[in-house]
Amino acid sequence: MKKAILLALLMPCMASGQIVGNLKPGDIIISEIMADPTPVVSLPDQEYFEITNTSRNPVNMQGWKLIAGTQTITFPEFVIQPSEYVIICSPADTILFSAYGRTLGLRSFPALTNEGKLLCLTDRDGTLVHGVEYSSTWYGDALKSDGGWSLEMIDTHFPFAGKDNWGASVSKTGGTPGMPNSLNGSNPDLMFHGILNTFPEDNRSIRVKFSETLFICNEDAGSLKIDNNSIPEIYPADPLMREYIIKTSEPLGEGTLYTLSISDQIRDMAGNPMEVNTFGFGITSPPGTGDILFNELLFNPLPGDADYIEFYNLSSKILDASDFVLASVNDATGAVSSSVAVSAERRCILPHSYYAITTDPERIISRYFSSDPSAIFKTGSFPSMPDREGHLKLMNRSLEKIDEVKYNESMHFPLLSGVEGIALEKIRPDGPSYDQGSWHSASEASGWGTPGRVNSVYTDKPVSSDEVHLSSTRITPDNDGFEDLLVIDLKMKGNGNVVSVTIFNETGGFIRQLADNLFAGSEAAIAWDGTAADGSPLRNGIYILLITVFDGSGKSKQWKRICTVVR
């Protein structure tokens, strides 16, 4: 693999459609993959993939390379004719597939793992001609993904389009080795997402990951800029040419936020400009306690959906998502689970930004219309998140605690008819995660969750310097996202303050003890959702808030404030 990458670095600059010798990228393509032949539908119970010559010329593939994961396999002398389909398999299996078409047995034929694998074809000079990193998620059919069906390319005119140009075979035999694909049809590539990630390897080298294969070289460096600085050198960093290393002329400063910008001159193989052509990044700093906090939790998803967790970078630091691990705690036994990585990929979490993780981003994005897809990332596994209650710890790689949260379904708005599929959100990101009063159900108007975006129940901090400040003089607790909560902000001298908040009706009748000897420090934010002590809704009317604060010396202050409940 290293040799193939090195040869790719030395190749001439190519644009889409430019001839490389007698070939251009996409002239020989991988058009079908049978990674999981069991249970058999009709085809032999063996793995294969198919290549197709889409050019008008015969091609001698002697000396070509197949890069399969970490393996590199050399092709023997072999000529593939124009428009010909050839089945590539193990030498021992050629007799099984010969009835379906022409075969080529490759010595050391790679295992085509069910979950997915990188497959690349390079010519004898090491130049990428075609490649694909298939995945079991590409089937789009839960039954067919269990085995017996091949993955087929839909439109061979767009061989670099990725997953949107592949699907499960619809042939009754389970696949179409050696012949046109059953999915064969028009499926033009009309969109190029662009930049997926930008991360500094060191203070002079930046790794950029794209959503599709690109052929970029130093002659294109003028189309890329970091802020207003030009880039003197760029070269590919993976066989499929989706990742590149950018070299900077000046070293990056620690803690400085930079922006990579790419002009519309850089396009995918179908000629599409990037939708995402700018990306923020910077040199990361080690995380400290409280730098990043839990901000939103979906622990009881709808059937078929995944849990998600959202964090907020409260600090001015640029943090690396791969520096964090998660674990769950069994409160009955005190046992802590094995840790799971927040991200297997190094990725910048910028200051004052949201970062959500889930095992199924596509499902979460489609379910929650208020989500931000650019801030939702796939993680391989999740700690245990029971539907009723749970306890999560966020730690650094040294297992030092960064943040911690205990959740339960009673933290949801009590008037909801059900909580399945509804996220818990922080009222403010800087609120203590351990304080149940920091959390509230996401609003119905937001679609019951806002992963990657500002929370639907977010309440601004007051700008006044008053000791007591109410977010509003009225509350309309219907969970529509508007005035659902009353937030009482307290600003006090010293750090030893203890707060109590009691709610009475207009005749002086007791309604609820909202806070009882809460150790608050110098600031506190206490929220009320318009319900009584038993969780029942209050009638329309005027309610009195009695706020008492004892400072560190035992002196007390009291305030009375009025709030109207309107339903």
C-alpha positions as CSV (number, residue, x, y, z in Angstrom):
1,M,0.0,0.0,0.0
2,K,2.8,2.4,0.9
3,K,4.4,1.8,-2.5
4,A,1.1,2.5,-4.3
5,I,0.7,5.8,-2.4
6,L,4.2,6.9,-3.1
7,L,3.8,6.2,-6.9
8,A,0.5,8.2,-6.8
9,L,2.4,11.1,-5.3
10,L,4.7,11.2,-8.4
11,M,1.9,10.9,-11.0
12,P,1.2,13.8,-13.3
13,C,-1.7,16.1,-12.4
14,M,-5.0,14.8,-13.8
15,A,-8.3,16.4,-14.3
16,S,-11.5,14.5,-14.9
17,G,-11.4,13.0,-18.4
18,Q,-7.6,13.6,-18.9
19,I,-5.9,10.6,-20.6
20,V,-3.2,8.8,-18.6
21,G,-1.2,6.9,-21.2
22,N,-4.0,5.1,-23.1
23,L,-6.4,5.3,-20.1
24,K,-8.3,7.8,-18.0
25,P,-9.7,7.3,-14.5
26,G,-12.8,5.1,-14.7
27,D,-11.9,3.3,-17.9
28,I,-11.6,0.0,-15.9
29,I,-14.0,-0.1,-13.0
30,I,-15.1,-2.4,-10.2
31,S,-18.8,-2.8,-11.1
32,E,-20.1,-5.6,-8.8
33,I,-19.0,-7.0,-5.4
34,M,-20.2,-10.2,-3.8
35,A,-18.8,-10.0,-0.2
36,D,-21.3,-12.2,1.6
37,P,-22.5,-15.1,-0.6
38,T,-24.2,-17.0,2.3
39,P,-27.0,-17.9,2.5
40,V,-26.9,-18.8,-1.2
41,V,-29.6,-17.6,-3.5
42,S,-28.5,-19.2,-6.7
43,L,-24.9,-18.2,-7.4
44,P,-21.8,-20.2,-6.1
45,D,-21.1,-19.9,-2.4
46,Q,-17.9,-18.0,-3.0
47,E,-16.8,-14.3,-3.0
48,Y,-16.1,-12.4,-6.2
49,F,-16.0,-9.0,-7.7
50,E,-16.5,-7.9,-11.3
51,I,-14.5,-5.5,-13.4
52,T,-15.7,-3.8,-16.6
53,N,-13.9,-2.1,-19.4
54,T,-15.9,1.1,-20.1
55,S,-13.3,2.3,-22.7
56,R,-13.2,1.7,-26.4
57,N,-9.8,0.0,-26.3
58,P,-8.5,-3.4,-25.1
59,V,-6.4,-3.0,-22.0
60,N,-3.5,-5.3,-20.9
61,M,-3.7,-5.4,-17.1
62,Q,-0.3,-7.1,-16.6
63,G,1.5,-5.5,-13.7
64,W,-1.7,-3.7,-12.5
65,K,-2.3,-3.8,-8.7
66,L,-5.3,-4.6,-6.6
67,I,-5.1,-2.8,-3.3
68,A,-7.5,-4.5,-0.9
69,G,-7.3,-3.2,2.6
70,T,-3.6,-3.8,3.6
71,Q,-3.0,-6.3,0.8
72,T,-1.5,-5.5,-2.6
73,I,-1.9,-8.1,-5.3
74,T,-0.4,-8.0,-8.8
75,F,-2.3,-8.9,-11.9
76,P,-0.9,-11.4,-14.4
77,E,-0.8,-10.8,-18.1
78,F,-4.5,-10.4,-19.0
79,V,-6.3,-8.4,-21.7
80,I,-9.8,-7.1,-21.0
81,Q,-11.7,-6.1,-24.1
82,P,-14.0,-3.0,-24.6
83,S,-17.3,-3.4,-22.8
84,E,-16.2,-6.7,-21.4
85,Y,-17.2,-7.9,-17.9
86,V,-14.7,-10.1,-16.1
87,I,-15.3,-12.0,-12.8
88,I,-12.3,-11.8,-10.4
89,C,-12.1,-14.5,-7.8
90,S,-9.8,-17.1,-6.2
91,P,-8.1,-19.4,-8.7
92,A,-9.8,-22.4,-7.1
93,D,-13.2,-20.8,-7.8
94,T,-12.8,-19.9,-11.5
95,I,-14.4,-23.2,-12.6
96,L,-17.5,-22.4,-10.4
97,F,-17.9,-19.0,-12.1
98,S,-16.9,-19.9,-15.7
99,A,-20.5,-20.7,-16.5
100,Y,-21.4,-17.0,-15.9
101,G,-18.7,-15.3,-17.9
102,R,-15.0,-14.8,-18.3
103,T,-13.0,-15.3,-15.1
104,L,-9.6,-14.3,-13.7
105,G,-8.2,-16.1,-10.7
106,L,-6.0,-13.9,-8.6
107,R,-3.4,-15.5,-6.4
108,S,-3.9,-14.4,-2.7
109,F,-7.4,-13.3,-3.6
110,P,-8.4,-11.1,-0.7
111,A,-11.2,-11.8,1.8
112,L,-14.1,-9.5,0.9
113,T,-15.3,-8.7,4.5
114,N,-19.1,-8.5,4.9
115,E,-19.0,-5.1,6.7
116,G,-16.9,-3.4,4.0
117,K,-13.4,-3.0,2.5
118,L,-11.3,-0.6,0.4
119,L,-10.7,-2.0,-3.1
120,C,-8.5,0.0,-5.6
121,L,-7.2,-0.7,-9.1
122,T,-4.0,1.0,-10.1
123,D,-2.1,0.6,-13.4
124,R,1.4,-0.6,-13.7
125,D,2.7,3.0,-12.9
126,G,0.8,3.0,-9.7
127,T,-1.9,5.5,-10.9
128,L,-5.4,5.1,-9.5
129,V,-7.8,4.0,-12.3
130,H,-10.8,3.1,-10.0
131,G,-11.6,2.3,-6.5
132,V,-14.4,1.9,-4.0
133,E,-14.7,1.5,-0.3
134,Y,-18.0,-0.5,-0.1
135,S,-20.0,-1.0,3.1
136,S,-22.8,-3.3,4.2
137,T,-25.0,-0.2,4.6
138,W,-25.0,0.2,0.8
139,Y,-27.5,-2.6,0.3
140,G,-30.4,-0.4,1.4
141,D,-32.2,-3.7,2.3
142,A,-32.0,-5.3,5.7
143,L,-32.9,-8.8,4.3
144,K,-30.4,-8.7,1.4
145,S,-27.6,-7.3,3.6
146,D,-27.7,-10.6,5.5
147,G,-26.0,-12.4,2.6
148,G,-26.6,-14.1,-0.8
149,W,-26.8,-10.8,-2.7
150,S,-24.2,-8.8,-4.5
151,L,-23.7,-5.0,-4.5
152,E,-24.0,-3.6,-8.0
153,M,-23.0,-0.2,-9.5
154,I,-26.1,1.5,-11.0
155,D,-24.6,3.9,-13.5
156,T,-21.1,3.1,-14.8
157,H,-20.8,6.6,-16.3
158,F,-20.3,7.9,-12.7
159,P,-17.9,5.3,-11.2
160,F,-16.6,7.6,-8.4
161,A,-20.0,8.6,-7.1
162,G,-19.8,6.3,-4.0
163,K,-22.6,4.8,-2.1
164,D,-25.4,6.7,-3.9
165,N,-24.5,4.8,-7.1
166,W,-24.6,1.3,-5.5
167,G,-27.4,-1.0,-4.3
168,A,-28.3,-4.6,-3.7
169,S,-28.8,-6.7,-6.9
170,V,-32.4,-7.3,-8.0
171,S,-31.5,-10.3,-10.0
172,K,-33.4,-13.5,-9.0
173,T,-30.0,-15.3,-8.8
174,G,-28.6,-12.8,-6.2
175,G,-26.1,-11.2,-8.6
176,T,-25.1,-10.7,-12.2
177,P,-21.4,-11.8,-12.5
178,G,-20.1,-11.5,-16.1
179,M,-23.0,-9.6,-17.5
180,P,-24.7,-6.1,-17.2
181,N,-25.9,-5.3,-13.7
182,S,-29.5,-5.8,-12.9
183,L,-29.5,-2.2,-11.5
184,N,-28.0,-0.8,-14.7
185,G,-29.6,2.5,-15.5
186,S,-29.2,6.3,-15.4
187,N,-28.2,7.7,-12.1
188,P,-26.2,10.9,-12.7
189,D,-23.9,12.2,-10.0
190,L,-25.2,15.7,-9.4
191,M,-23.8,16.6,-6.0
192,F,-20.3,16.8,-4.4
193,H,-20.5,17.3,-0.6
194,G,-16.8,18.3,-0.4
195,I,-14.7,18.6,2.7
196,L,-15.5,16.1,5.5
197,N,-12.7,16.8,7.9
198,T,-9.6,19.0,8.3
199,F,-7.1,18.2,11.0
200,P,-3.5,19.4,11.6
201,E,-1.1,16.5,11.8
202,D,1.5,18.9,13.1
203,N,2.1,22.7,12.9
204,R,3.0,22.5,9.1
205,S,1.0,19.5,7.9
206,I,-2.8,19.4,7.6
207,R,-4.8,16.3,6.6
208,V,-7.9,17.1,4.5
209,K,-10.6,14.4,3.9
210,F,-13.0,14.7,1.0
211,S,-16.3,12.8,0.4
212,E,-15.2,11.6,-3.0
213,T,-12.0,10.8,-5.0
214,L,-10.2,13.8,-6.3
215,F,-7.1,14.2,-8.5
216,I,-5.3,17.2,-7.0
217,C,-1.6,18.0,-7.3
218,N,0.8,20.9,-6.7
219,E,-0.4,22.7,-9.8
220,D,-3.8,23.0,-8.1
221,A,-2.4,24.4,-4.9
222,G,-3.4,27.9,-5.9
223,S,-7.1,26.9,-5.6
224,L,-6.6,26.2,-1.9
225,K,-6.0,28.8,0.8
226,I,-5.7,28.8,4.6
227,D,-7.1,32.2,5.5
228,N,-5.2,34.5,3.2
229,N,-2.1,32.3,3.0
230,S,-1.3,30.3,-0.1
231,I,-0.3,26.6,0.0
232,P,3.0,25.5,-1.6
233,E,2.5,21.8,-1.5
234,I,-0.2,19.2,-1.5
235,Y,-0.2,15.4,-2.0
236,P,-2.5,12.4,-1.6
237,A,-2.5,10.4,1.6
238,D,-4.7,7.4,0.8
239,P,-5.0,5.0,-2.2
240,L,-8.5,6.1,-3.1
241,M,-7.3,9.8,-3.1
242,R,-9.9,11.1,-0.8
243,E,-7.4,12.4,1.7
244,Y,-4.6,14.8,1.1
245,I,-1.8,16.4,3.1
246,I,-1.4,20.1,2.8
247,K,2.0,21.7,3.6
248,T,2.0,25.2,4.9
249,S,4.7,27.8,4.3
250,E,4.4,29.2,7.9
251,P,3.9,27.1,11.1
252,L,0.4,27.1,12.6
253,G,0.0,28.9,15.9
254,E,-1.4,27.0,18.9
255,G,-4.9,27.9,19.8
256,T,-5.5,29.9,16.6
257,L,-8.6,29.2,14.6
258,Y,-7.9,28.8,10.8
259,T,-10.2,28.3,7.8
260,L,-9.3,26.2,4.8
261,S,-11.0,27.6,1.6
262,I,-11.1,25.8,-1.7
263,S,-12.2,27.4,-5.0
264,D,-14.8,26.1,-7.4
265,Q,-12.0,25.1,-9.8
266,I,-11.6,21.9,-7.7
267,R,-14.4,19.6,-8.7
268,D,-15.3,15.9,-8.4
269,M,-14.9,13.4,-11.3
270,A,-18.4,14.3,-12.5
271,G,-17.6,18.0,-12.6
272,N,-19.6,19.0,-9.5
273,P,-18.3,21.9,-7.3
274,M,-18.1,21.3,-3.6
275,E,-21.1,22.1,-1.4
276,V,-18.8,22.4,1.6
277,N,-15.6,24.2,0.5
278,T,-14.6,25.9,3.8
279,F,-13.6,24.2,7.0
280,G,-12.4,25.5,10.4
281,F,-9.5,23.9,12.3
282,G,-6.5,24.6,14.5
283,I,-3.9,23.1,16.7
284,T,-5.7,21.3,19.5
285,S,-5.1,21.6,23.3
286,P,-5.5,18.9,26.0
287,P,-9.0,19.0,27.6
288,G,-9.6,19.9,31.2
289,T,-12.5,19.3,33.5
290,G,-15.5,21.3,32.4
291,D,-14.1,22.3,29.0
292,I,-16.7,20.3,27.2
293,L,-20.1,19.3,28.7
294,F,-23.1,17.0,28.0
295,N,-25.7,19.2,26.4
296,E,-28.4,17.0,24.9
297,L,-29.3,13.3,25.4
298,L,-31.6,11.0,23.5
299,F,-31.7,7.8,25.6
300,N,-35.2,6.5,24.7
301,P,-35.4,6.6,20.9
302,L,-38.3,5.5,18.7
303,P,-38.1,1.9,17.6
304,G,-35.4,1.4,15.0
305,D,-33.7,4.7,15.9
306,A,-30.4,5.1,17.7
307,D,-29.4,7.0,20.8
308,Y,-27.5,10.2,20.5
309,I,-25.4,12.4,22.8
310,E,-24.5,16.0,22.1
311,F,-21.6,17.9,23.7
312,Y,-20.9,21.6,23.9
313,N,-17.3,23.0,23.9
314,L,-17.6,25.6,26.6
315,S,-14.0,26.6,26.5
316,S,-11.9,28.8,24.2
317,K,-9.8,25.8,23.3
318,I,-9.8,23.7,20.1
319,L,-10.3,20.2,21.3
320,D,-9.7,16.8,19.6
321,A,-12.7,14.5,19.6
322,S,-10.5,11.5,19.7
323,D,-9.1,12.6,23.1
324,F,-12.4,11.7,24.8
325,V,-13.9,8.4,25.9
326,L,-17.4,7.6,27.4
327,A,-18.4,5.0,30.0
328,S,-21.7,4.2,31.7
329,V,-22.0,3.6,35.5
330,N,-24.2,1.1,37.2
331,D,-25.4,3.0,40.3
332,A,-26.6,-0.1,42.0
333,T,-23.2,-1.7,42.0
334,G,-20.9,1.2,41.3
335,A,-19.4,-0.7,38.4
336,V,-18.1,1.3,35.5
337,S,-18.3,-0.1,31.9
338,S,-15.5,-0.4,29.5
339,S,-14.8,2.9,27.8
340,V,-15.7,3.7,24.2
341,A,-14.1,6.3,22.1
342,V,-16.1,9.4,21.2
343,S,-14.3,9.4,17.8
344,A,-12.0,7.0,16.1
345,E,-10.9,9.8,13.8
346,R,-9.0,12.9,14.9
347,R,-11.4,15.8,14.5
348,C,-11.4,19.4,15.8
349,I,-14.2,20.5,18.1
350,L,-14.1,24.3,17.8
351,P,-14.7,26.7,20.7
352,H,-18.3,27.2,21.6
353,S,-19.5,24.6,19.1
354,Y,-21.8,21.6,19.3
355,Y,-20.6,18.0,18.6
356,A,-23.2,15.2,18.5
357,I,-22.5,11.4,18.2
358,T,-24.6,8.4,17.3
359,T,-24.3,5.0,15.7
360,D,-26.7,6.0,12.9
361,P,-26.3,9.6,11.8
362,E,-28.5,9.3,8.7
363,R,-31.5,8.0,10.8
364,I,-31.0,10.8,13.4
365,I,-30.7,13.5,10.7
366,S,-33.9,12.3,8.9
367,R,-35.8,12.0,12.2
368,Y,-34.9,15.4,13.7
369,F,-35.5,18.2,11.2
370,S,-33.9,20.8,13.5
371,S,-30.6,18.9,13.5
372,D,-27.3,20.2,11.9
373,P,-25.9,17.3,9.8
374,S,-22.5,18.9,9.8
375,A,-22.2,18.5,13.6
376,I,-23.4,14.9,13.8
377,F,-20.8,12.2,13.6
378,K,-20.9,8.4,13.5
379,T,-19.3,6.4,16.3
380,G,-18.7,2.7,16.3
381,S,-20.3,1.9,19.6
382,F,-22.1,3.5,22.5
383,P,-22.0,3.0,26.3
384,S,-25.2,1.5,27.8
385,M,-28.0,4.1,27.8
386,P,-31.1,2.5,29.4
387,D,-34.5,4.0,28.5
388,R,-35.6,4.8,32.1
389,E,-32.4,6.1,33.8
390,G,-28.7,6.0,33.3
391,H,-25.4,7.5,34.4
392,L,-22.7,8.6,31.9
393,K,-19.1,9.8,32.4
394,L,-17.0,11.7,29.8
395,M,-13.3,11.3,30.4
396,N,-10.0,12.0,28.7
397,R,-7.7,9.2,27.6
398,S,-6.1,9.1,31.0
399,L,-9.6,8.4,32.4
400,E,-9.8,11.7,34.2
401,K,-13.4,13.0,34.5
402,I,-14.3,15.8,32.2
403,D,-18.1,15.8,32.8
404,E,-20.8,13.5,34.3
405,V,-24.5,13.2,34.0
406,K,-27.3,11.2,35.6
407,Y,-30.5,11.1,33.7
408,N,-34.0,9.6,34.2
409,E,-37.3,9.9,32.5
410,S,-38.8,11.9,35.3
411,M,-36.6,14.8,34.1
412,H,-38.9,15.2,31.1
413,F,-41.8,17.7,31.1
414,P,-44.4,15.9,33.3
415,L,-47.3,16.7,31.0
416,L,-46.0,14.8,28.0
417,S,-48.1,11.8,27.1
418,G,-44.9,9.8,26.3
419,V,-41.2,10.4,26.1
420,E,-40.1,8.0,23.5
421,G,-38.1,9.8,20.8
422,I,-37.9,13.0,22.8
423,A,-34.5,14.4,23.8
424,L,-33.5,16.0,27.0
425,E,-31.8,19.4,26.5
426,K,-29.8,21.7,28.7
427,I,-31.5,25.1,29.3
428,R,-28.0,26.5,29.0
429,P,-24.9,24.7,27.9
430,D,-22.8,25.9,30.9
431,G,-25.4,24.6,33.4
432,P,-24.1,21.8,35.6
433,S,-24.8,18.5,34.0
434,Y,-25.3,16.8,37.4
435,D,-28.2,19.2,38.2
436,Q,-31.5,17.8,37.1
437,G,-32.8,21.4,37.0
438,S,-30.4,22.1,34.1
439,W,-32.4,19.8,31.8
440,H,-35.8,19.9,30.1
441,S,-37.6,18.1,27.3
442,A,-36.9,19.3,23.8
443,S,-39.9,21.2,22.3
444,E,-42.5,19.8,20.0
445,A,-41.9,22.8,17.6
446,S,-38.3,21.7,17.2
447,G,-39.2,18.1,16.3
448,W,-38.4,16.9,19.8
449,G,-34.6,17.2,19.4
450,T,-31.9,19.6,18.1
451,P,-28.7,17.5,17.7
452,G,-25.8,19.7,16.5
453,R,-27.8,23.0,17.0
454,V,-28.7,25.4,19.8
455,N,-31.2,23.8,22.1
456,S,-34.9,24.5,21.7
457,V,-35.2,25.3,25.4
458,Y,-32.1,27.5,25.4
459,T,-32.5,30.7,27.5
460,D,-30.1,33.6,27.3
461,K,-28.3,34.8,30.3
462,P,-29.5,38.1,31.6
463,V,-27.3,41.2,30.8
464,S,-28.5,43.0,33.9
465,S,-26.5,43.1,37.1
466,D,-29.6,42.6,39.3
467,E,-29.3,40.1,42.1
468,V,-32.5,38.4,41.0
469,H,-33.6,38.3,37.4
470,L,-36.6,36.4,35.8
471,S,-36.4,35.4,32.2
472,S,-40.1,36.5,31.8
473,T,-43.0,37.7,33.9
474,R,-45.2,34.9,32.5
475,I,-44.9,31.3,31.5
476,T,-46.9,29.3,28.9
477,P,-46.0,25.7,29.7
478,D,-47.2,23.8,26.6
479,N,-43.8,22.6,25.3
480,D,-44.1,24.5,22.1
481,G,-40.6,26.1,22.5
482,F,-41.9,29.5,23.5
483,E,-41.9,30.6,27.2
484,D,-42.2,27.0,28.3
485,L,-39.8,27.7,31.2
486,L,-39.3,30.4,33.7
487,V,-35.6,30.8,34.5
488,I,-34.6,32.5,37.8
489,D,-31.1,33.9,37.6
490,L,-29.3,34.8,40.8
491,K,-26.0,36.8,41.1
492,M,-24.6,36.9,44.6
493,K,-21.4,37.9,46.4
494,G,-19.1,35.2,47.6
495,N,-19.2,31.5,46.9
496,G,-20.9,30.1,50.0
497,N,-24.5,31.0,49.1
498,V,-27.4,28.6,49.8
499,V,-30.7,29.2,47.9
500,S,-34.3,28.2,48.5
501,V,-37.2,29.0,46.1
502,T,-40.8,28.4,47.2
503,I,-43.8,29.0,45.0
504,F,-47.2,30.1,46.3
505,N,-50.5,30.9,44.6
506,E,-52.0,34.5,44.9
507,T,-53.8,33.6,48.1
508,G,-50.6,32.4,49.8
509,G,-51.3,28.7,49.4
510,F,-48.2,26.5,49.0
511,I,-47.6,25.2,45.5
512,R,-44.1,23.9,45.2
513,Q,-40.6,23.9,46.8
514,L,-38.5,24.6,43.6
515,A,-35.2,24.7,45.4
516,D,-34.4,23.7,49.0
517,N,-31.1,24.8,50.4
518,L,-29.3,24.6,47.1
519,F,-25.6,25.3,47.4
520,A,-25.3,27.8,44.6
521,G,-21.9,29.5,44.7
522,S,-21.9,33.0,43.3
523,E,-24.4,32.3,40.5
524,A,-27.4,30.1,40.0
525,A,-30.1,29.5,37.3
526,I,-33.2,27.7,38.5
527,A,-35.9,26.7,36.1
528,W,-39.7,26.2,36.6
529,D,-42.0,24.5,34.1
530,G,-45.3,25.7,35.5
531,T,-46.2,22.5,37.4
532,A,-47.0,21.8,41.0
533,A,-45.0,19.6,43.4
534,D,-46.8,16.5,42.1
535,G,-46.2,17.3,38.4
536,S,-49.7,18.4,37.8
537,P,-50.4,21.5,35.6
538,L,-51.3,24.7,37.3
539,R,-54.3,26.7,36.4
540,N,-54.1,30.1,34.8
541,G,-53.3,32.7,37.4
542,I,-50.7,34.7,39.3
543,Y,-48.0,32.9,41.3
544,I,-45.6,34.3,43.9
545,L,-41.9,33.2,44.0
546,L,-40.3,33.6,47.4
547,I,-36.5,33.5,47.0
548,T,-34.2,33.2,50.0
549,V,-30.4,33.4,50.0
550,F,-28.1,32.7,53.0
551,D,-24.6,33.8,52.4
552,G,-21.4,32.3,53.9
553,S,-21.7,34.3,57.1
554,G,-25.3,33.2,57.7
555,K,-26.9,36.5,56.7
556,S,-30.1,36.1,54.6
557,K,-31.9,38.1,51.9
558,Q,-35.4,37.6,50.6
559,W,-37.1,38.6,47.4
560,K,-40.7,38.2,46.2
561,R,-41.3,38.0,42.5
562,I,-44.6,37.6,40.5
563,C,-45.1,35.2,37.5
564,T,-48.3,34.6,35.6
565,V,-49.1,31.1,34.3
566,V,-51.0,31.3,31.0
567,R,-52.4,28.1,29.2
